[in-house]
Amino acid sequence: MRERDAPDLRTGAELPRLERRLDQAKIDRYARVSGDHNPLHTDPAFAAGTPFGGTVAHGMLLLAYLSELMTLAFGRRWLEAGRLRARFRAPARPGDAVAVGGRVTGVQGGQVTCTLECRNQRGELLVSAEAQLPAPAEAS
C-alpha cells in the first residue's frame, strides 16, 4: 500500500471517507474467509429468531473498513504500528450502505490520534473508534 502524499495532520483535519454496501453475499464471503460461520451472520432463518431479527454483518468486517480508511490515509505507518480501540454501537445489516470517516484529533508525543466512525445510510452510529499511530518525524 502506498502512503498518501503528505497527510494533513492538523487537529480537526478530515480523513478520507469510504462507503461500502453490505449484502448477504458479502457477509457470507466474509464468513468463509474468516472461518466465522456463526448462524447469526449466515443463516437468515436462524437469525430471524434472535433479538436482532435477522442476519448482521461480522463486527470484524466493519473493523476492516476502519483499517482500510487508516491505510488509505497513512499507508505503511498504519499497517506497521497502528492501534485501534473500537466500540460496537449497533449492528450492520444486509442492505446497509456504511460510511466510514474520521478526523485527526491530535498530534502529540510522537503519536497521531484520530477518531473514527462507521454509520449506516440512516446515520445510525455502528462503530466508534480511536486510532493511534506514530507521527512522521517532521510532525512530532
Secondary structure in CASP SS format (residue, H / E / C, confidence):
PFRMAT SS
TARGET T0000
AUTHOR 0000-0000-0000
METHOD secondary structure of the structure
MODEL  1
M C 1.00
R C 1.00
E C 1.00
R C 1.00
D C 1.00
A C 1.00
P C 1.00
D C 1.00
L C 1.00
R C 1.00
T C 1.00
G C 1.00
A C 1.00
E E 1.00
L C 1.00
P C 1.00
R C 1.00
L E 1.00
E E 1.00
R E 1.00
R E 1.00
L C 1.00
D C 1.00
Q H 1.00
A H 1.00
K H 1.00
I H 1.00
D H 1.00
R H 1.00
Y H 1.00
A H 1.00
R H 1.00
V H 1.00
S H 1.00
G C 1.00
D C 1.00
H C 1.00
N C 1.00
P H 1.00
L H 1.00
H H 1.00
T H 1.00
D C 1.00
P H 1.00
A H 1.00
F H 1.00
A H 1.00
A H 1.00
G C 1.00
T C 1.00
P C 1.00
F C 1.00
G C 1.00
G C 1.00
T C 1.00
V C 1.00
A C 1.00
H C 1.00
G H 1.00
M H 1.00
L H 1.00
L H 1.00
L H 1.00
A H 1.00
Y H 1.00
L H 1.00
S H 1.00
E H 1.00
L H 1.00
M H 1.00
T H 1.00
L H 1.00
A H 1.00
F H 1.00
G C 1.00
R H 1.00
R H 1.00
W H 1.00
L H 1.00
E H 1.00
A H 1.00
G C 1.00
R E 1.00
L E 1.00
R E 1.00
A E 1.00
R E 1.00
F E 1.00
R C 1.00
A C 1.00
P C 1.00
A C 1.00
R C 1.00
P C 1.00
G C 1.00
D C 1.00
A E 1.00
V E 1.00
A E 1.00
V E 1.00
G E 1.00
G E 1.00
R E 1.00
V E 1.00
T E 1.00
G E 1.00
V E 1.00
Q E 1.00
G C 1.00
G C 1.00
Q E 1.00
V E 1.00
T E 1.00
C E 1.00
T E 1.00
L E 1.00
E E 1.00
C E 1.00
R E 1.00
N C 1.00
Q C 1.00
R C 1.00
G C 1.00
E C 1.00
L E 1.00
L E 1.00
V E 1.00
S E 1.00
A E 1.00
E E 1.00
A E 1.00
Q E 1.00
L E 1.00
P E 1.00
A C 1.00
P C 1.00
A H 1.00
E H 1.00
A H 1.00
S C 1.00
END
